Amino acid sequence: MAAKKKSATFEEALEELEQLVERLEAGDLPLEEALADFERGVKLTRECQQKLASAEQKVKVLMEESGSIRELPFDAHEDNPANIGGEEA
């Protein structure tokens, strides 16, 4: 039995996806190769979405306070740097 290939990191998957998009946008691939690249791109997109969802869940768990989860947008600190962590200044 062949060993299972190690899953790529989010950054590696995103980089490969970007390369596939560039190849497809160039428009000079044979149909079969373009379809294979597109299929790989869909798979990479799903992997990236799963990794992001997992990271989001971990952040929610880490932000848990008093048995409840406080959800803050990632860019909340840009509007008010003193509001990092959701506390009023």
Order of alpha helices (4+ residues) and beta strands (2+ residues): alpha-alpha-alpha
